[in-house]
């Protein structure tokens, strides 16, 4: 019997790597022809393995993956991975809006200039990466309360998105409408949904039993919460000066391999094969620009209130274990945004601008974020915003960092800081619903400033209890997590 080990078997990865090559401009036509002529399958649309096992193609797949990775990309100069190169593109006044920042996105086309963006009738100035810490407001207790709301917000947004993860946008909308829940305002439910619709668009099989309104009982396990827990443990064990190798050691000690997916599973496999960071992110890893590093970034932002640059640099050291280029930028963008929001002094638009200030301005991810902000600021109907993003960026895989960063930025911009609207908009846009909901909830929770300001319909079902396979945290309360995170945030 053939073992179907998802996300790592070479014959399942070639299609994804060919797609990645097309996105970053590598000329892979000859290699693609060899794969097709051998009967190689295309990349699976949603799953981690192709429908029919083809172990007979494994040797060819390994050869093609290694050759594809070695091909040069014409985007390297504007989308570097080394931190010094990233910082050279982002430091200094107005770095992210300087000449060339608004050239055509390879998959979006020309974007309007975003030295300013308009939302809710006001013009908000875009900000470059600050060279000094931003001002913070309130006492230590106020920061602890913000962190408590951020943990809760991350859990709420993740849980809201869990049952519809992997569903196409029309299916998500149809299920919510059938339950009288569109525009989305509360948890998904099967109550009142016609059986034939449920049969046509089944909920996520791993999540439905714990994430519909009728069965939520505390916060179930999810990788979108496991990674913040691991990064809290990372800071407790190694401090802020941790290295990428420390991240790898922690994973091998504390993270079950079966709880990893996409780029994280590939990197884990590479570690077990004796490959050291940062090559762990490159070797046979077609998922290196997907969303995985971005969902690990929250703790890096939460523990650097007022210092987006330091938050982004810390997120970078984590991200390069598994990701390159836009995959790394997603983590840096989120960390910078959260660091600004954690001050209690920035609004959502200023926080997003701070996040943009720490990533290369001509990268595809930065251009996509600007597209999301622009579309949301110009269009009152969020469904129309989502339709535009799907039309512009739908060629990417639904877990890729670029489209999901655009949707996250659009949701936060359109919601203008409102918690419920933020998480509902992020999830209602489809793609990686639980991850986008989680990050939107984290940002909006910080902006709310206190757990009591989050609506009870969201927080009560969590029962202040988080399940996780990170053993030392299983069953922990969000109030305790806030205390532990606060300790790391104020540690000298």
ZAMARGU-4260 file (C-alpha; in steps of 0.2 Angstrom, whole numbers, plus 5000, padded with zeros to 4 digits):
<rodrens>
0) 5000/5000/5000 | 5007/5017/4995 | 5008/5030/5010 | 5001/5047/5005 | 5011/5059/5015
5) 5005/5076/5010 | 5015/5091/5006 | 5032/5083/5004 | 5032/5069/4992 | 5042/5075/4977
10) 5029/5070/4963 | 5016/5081/4972 | 5028/5096/4972 | 5033/5098/4954 | 5017/5106/4948
15) 5017/5118/4963 | 5036/5123/4959 | 5031/5125/4940 | 5017/5137/4946 | 5029/5146/4957
20) 5042/5148/4943 | 5028/5156/4932 | 5024/5168/4946 | 5042/5174/4949 | 5047/5174/4931
25) 5059/5159/4929 | 5060/5151/4912 | 5054/5133/4915 | 5046/5129/4899 | 5058/5115/4895
30) 5057/5107/4912 | 5038/5108/4912 | 5038/5099/4895 | 5048/5085/4902 | 5036/5083/4917
35) 5021/5083/4906 | 5028/5071/4893 | 5032/5059/4908 | 5013/5060/4913 | 5017/5071/4928
40) 5001/5078/4936 | 4998/5097/4938 | 4998/5105/4955 | 4983/5099/4966 | 4970/5113/4967
45) 4967/5112/4986 | 4974/5096/4994 | 4992/5092/4999 | 4993/5077/4987 | 4988/5073/4969
50) 4973/5062/4966 | 4982/5047/4960 | 4999/5041/4968 | 5013/5042/4956 | 5029/5035/4965
55) 5036/5030/4948 | 5039/5048/4945 | 5049/5052/4961 | 5066/5051/4954 | 5062/5063/4940
60) 5052/5074/4951 | 5068/5076/4963 | 5079/5080/4948 | 5066/5093/4941 | 5063/5101/4959
65) 5082/5104/4961 | 5084/5111/4944 | 5069/5122/4945 | 5076/5130/4961 | 5092/5134/4953
70) 5085/5144/4939 | 5087/5163/4941 | 5072/5174/4944 | 5071/5192/4936 | 5062/5198/4952
75) 5077/5195/4964 | 5083/5213/4964 | 5066/5220/4969 | 5061/5204/4980 | 5077/5200/4989
80) 5077/5188/5004 | 5093/5193/5013 | 5088/5205/5028 | 5102/5218/5023 | 5095/5219/5005
85) 5077/5221/5012 | 5082/5234/5024 | 5092/5243/5010 | 5075/5245/5000 | 5064/5250/5015
90) 5075/5261/5027 | 5074/5280/5025 | 5061/5293/5024 | 5047/5289/5012 | 5056/5273/5007
95) 5040/5263/5002 | 5033/5277/4991 | 5048/5282/4982 | 5051/5281/4963 | 5046/5264/4956
100) 5035/5259/4971 | 5020/5260/4960 | 5025/5251/4944 | 5014/5238/4937 | 5012/5223/4948
105) 5016/5207/4937 | 4999/5200/4941 | 4989/5216/4945 | 4994/5229/4932 | 4996/5248/4936
110) 4991/5253/4954 | 4986/5271/4959 | 4999/5280/4969 | 4997/5278/4987 | 5007/5291/4996
115) 4990/5294/5003 | 4975/5283/5004 | 4957/5288/5007 | 4945/5279/5019 | 4929/5284/5028
120) 4930/5302/5020 | 4947/5306/5027 | 4965/5306/5019 | 4977/5296/5029 | 4996/5299/5026
125) 5006/5283/5022 | 5021/5281/5033 | 5038/5274/5030 | 5047/5263/5042 | 5050/5273/5058
130) 5068/5274/5064 | 5063/5277/5082 | 5050/5269/5093 | 5032/5275/5090 | 5024/5283/5106
135) 5013/5271/5117 | 4999/5275/5128 | 4993/5269/5145 | 5001/5259/5158 | 5008/5241/5159
140) 4990/5236/5163 | 4984/5244/5147 | 4997/5234/5137 | 4992/5218/5145 | 4973/5221/5141
145) 4978/5225/5123 | 4987/5208/5122 | 4973/5199/5130 | 4961/5206/5117 | 4973/5202/5103
150) 4974/5184/5109 | 4955/5183/5110 | 4954/5191/5093 | 4966/5179/5085 | 4956/5165/5091
155) 4939/5172/5086 | 4944/5176/5068 | 4953/5159/5066 | 4937/5149/5073 | 4926/5159/5062
160) 4935/5154/5047 | 4939/5136/5051 | 4923/5128/5044 | 4924/5136/5027 | 4943/5134/5024
165) 4947/5128/5007 | 4929/5132/5000 | 4928/5142/4985 | 4920/5160/4987 | 4903/5156/4979
170) 4901/5141/4991 | 4906/5151/5006 | 4893/5165/5001 | 4879/5152/4997 | 4881/5143/5014
175) 4880/5160/5024 | 4866/5166/5014 | 4856/5150/5016 | 4858/5153/5035 | 4852/5171/5034
180) 4870/5176/5039 | 4875/5187/5024 | 4884/5199/5025 | 4893/5189/5038 | 4889/5194/5056
185) 4891/5179/5067 | 4897/5161/5067 | 4893/5149/5052 | 4880/5136/5056 | 4872/5121/5047
190) 4855/5126/5055 | 4842/5130/5041 | 4854/5126/5027 | 4846/5115/5014 | 4854/5097/5014
195) 4857/5098/4996 | 4868/5113/4998 | 4878/5105/5012 | 4881/5090/5001 | 4887/5101/4987
200) 4898/5112/4998 | 4903/5102/5013 | 4911/5110/5028 | 4930/5108/5031 | 4930/5090/5037
205) 4943/5093/5050 | 4935/5108/5058 | 4916/5107/5056 | 4914/5096/5072 | 4921/5110/5083
210) 4919/5127/5074 | 4900/5129/5069 | 4889/5139/5080 | 4880/5123/5087 | 4896/5114/5093
215) 4909/5127/5098 | 4915/5122/5115 | 4931/5132/5119 | 4945/5136/5106 | 4950/5120/5096
220) 4967/5116/5090 | 4973/5125/5075 | 4990/5129/5067 | 4986/5148/5067 | 4986/5147/5086
225) 5000/5134/5088 | 5013/5145/5080 | 5010/5160/5092 | 5011/5148/5106 | 5028/5141/5100
230) 5035/5159/5097 | 5030/5163/5115 | 5039/5148/5120 | 5054/5153/5109 | 5055/5170/5118
235) 5054/5162/5135 | 5068/5149/5130 | 5080/5159/5120 | 5075/5178/5122 | 5074/5191/5109
240) 5091/5187/5101 | 5086/5170/5096 | 5092/5163/5079 | 5084/5154/5065 | 5093/5138/5071
245) 5085/5141/5088 | 5068/5141/5080 | 5072/5124/5071 | 5078/5117/5088 | 5062/5122/5096
250) 5051/5114/5082 | 5060/5098/5084 | 5058/5098/5103 | 5040/5104/5104 | 5031/5103/5087
255) 5023/5087/5081 | 5028/5085/5062 | 5010/5080/5059 | 5004/5097/5064 | 5014/5106/5051
260) 5008/5109/5033 | 5015/5116/5016 | 5031/5125/5019 | 5033/5121/5037 | 5031/5102/5033
265) 5044/5104/5019 | 5056/5113/5031 | 5054/5100/5045 | 5058/5086/5033 | 5073/5095/5027
270) 5079/5097/5045 | 5077/5078/5048 | 5087/5076/5032 | 5101/5086/5039 | 5098/5102/5029
275) 5102/5117/5040 | 5093/5134/5039 | 5091/5144/5028 | 5093/5131/5015 | 5078/5122/5024
280) 5067/5136/5015 | 5074/5132/4998 | 5076/5114/4996 | 5062/5106/4986 | 5050/5119/4994
285) 5037/5126/4982 | 5027/5133/4996 | 5041/5146/5001 | 5030/5161/4996 | 5014/5155/5004
290) 5006/5161/5020 | 5014/5150/5033 | 5027/5162/5040 | 5014/5176/5041 | 5003/5166/5053
295) 5018/5164/5064 | 5021/5183/5066 | 5009/5189/5079 | 5020/5187/5094 | 5035/5196/5086
300) 5023/5211/5083 | 5015/5210/5100 | 5031/5210/5110 | 5038/5226/5101 | 5025/5239/5104
305) 5030/5255/5095 | 5045/5247/5085 | 5039/5240/5069 | 5057/5238/5062 | 5062/5228/5076
310) 5047/5217/5076 | 5049/5214/5057 | 5068/5209/5060 | 5062/5197/5073 | 5049/5190/5062
315) 5062/5188/5048 | 5073/5177/5059 | 5058/5165/5061 | 5052/5166/5043 | 5068/5161/5034
320) 5067/5144/5042 | 5053/5140/5029 | 5051/5155/5017 | 5059/5167/5005 | 5054/5183/4997
325) 5036/5187/4998 | 5033/5173/5010 | 5045/5182/5022 | 5037/5199/5018 | 5020/5193/5024
330) 5027/5189/5041 | 5037/5206/5042 | 5021/5216/5036 | 5010/5208/5049 | 5023/5210/5063
335) 5026/5228/5058 | 5007/5231/5058 | 5004/5223/5075 | 5019/5233/5083 | 5011/5249/5078
340) 4993/5243/5083 | 5000/5238/5100 | 5005/5255/5105 | 4987/5260/5108 | 4991/5276/5099
345) 4989/5271/5080 | 4973/5268/5071 | 4971/5254/5059 | 4977/5264/5044 | 4993/5270/5052
350) 4996/5252/5058 | 4995/5246/5040 | 5006/5259/5034 | 5019/5255/5047 | 5018/5237/5041
355) 5020/5242/5023 | 5035/5252/5028 | 5046/5237/5033 | 5044/5227/5016 | 5051/5230/4999
360) 5040/5243/4990 | 5041/5235/4973 | 5038/5218/4979 | 5022/5209/4973 | 5016/5208/4991
365) 5018/5226/4994 | 5009/5230/4978 | 4995/5218/4983 | 4993/5226/5000 | 4991/5243/4992
370) 4978/5236/4980 | 4968/5230/4995 | 4969/5246/5004 | 4964/5256/4988 | 4950/5245/4983
375) 4943/5245/5001 | 4944/5264/5003 | 4936/5267/4986 | 4921/5255/4987 | 4907/5254/5000
380) 4902/5237/4995 | 4914/5224/5002 | 4908/5210/4991 | 4913/5221/4976 | 4930/5224/4984
385) 4932/5205/4986 | 4927/5202/4968 | 4940/5214/4962 | 4954/5205/4972 | 4949/5188/4966
390) 4949/5195/4948 | 4966/5203/4950 | 4974/5190/4961 | 4965/5174/4958 | 4979/5166/4948
395) 4988/5163/4964 | 4985/5147/4975 | 4973/5151/4989 | 4986/5149/5002 | 4999/5160/4994
400) 5004/5175/5004 | 5001/5188/4990 | 4982/5187/4988 | 4979/5184/5006 | 4989/5199/5011
405) 4979/5210/4999 | 4962/5203/5007 | 4969/5206/5025 | 4973/5224/5021 | 4956/5227/5012
410) 4946/5219/5026 | 4955/5230/5040 | 4954/5245/5029 | 4936/5243/5025 | 4931/5239/5044
415) 4940/5255/5050 | 4945/5247/5066 | 4928/5239/5071 | 4932/5221/5078 | 4917/5212/5071
420) 4917/5220/5054 | 4936/5216/5053 | 4935/5197/5056 | 4919/5195/5046 | 4926/5204/5031
425) 4943/5194/5032 | 4933/5178/5032 | 4920/5182/5020 | 4933/5186/5007 | 4938/5167/5005
430) 4955/5160/5001 | 4964/5156/5018 | 4949/5160/5029 | 4955/5155/5046 | 4972/5162/5044
435) 4965/5179/5037 | 4952/5179/5051 | 4965/5176/5064 | 4977/5190/5059 | 4962/5202/5057
440) 4956/5198/5074 | 4973/5200/5081 | 4975/5218/5074 | 4957/5223/5078 | 4959/5216/5096
445) 4974/5227/5099 | 4965/5242/5092 | 4949/5238/5103 | 4961/5239/5118 | 4952/5228/5131
450) 4944/5211/5130 | 4928/5218/5137 | 4926/5228/5121 | 4925/5213/5110 | 4907/5207/5108
455) 4902/5193/5120 | 4894/5183/5106 | 4912/5180/5100 | 4922/5178/5116 | 4909/5168/5127
460) 4910/5152/5116 | 4929/5151/5118 | 4927/5148/5137 | 4944/5155/5140 | 4951/5138/5135
465) 4963/5134/5121 | 4967/5116/5115 | 4984/5113/5107 | 4997/5100/5104 | 5010/5111/5110
470) 5010/5101/5126 | 5015/5114/5139 | 5000/5126/5134 | 4986/5113/5131 | 4970/5120/5140
475) 4978/5137/5144 | 4967/5152/5146 | 4969/5168/5135 | 4971/5178/5151 | 4986/5168/5156
480) 4993/5170/5138 | 4991/5188/5139 | 5001/5189/5156 | 5015/5178/5148 | 5016/5188/5132
485) 5016/5204/5142 | 5031/5198/5152 | 5041/5195/5136 | 5035/5212/5129 | 5043/5222/5144
490) 5058/5211/5146 | 5074/5222/5144
</rodrens>
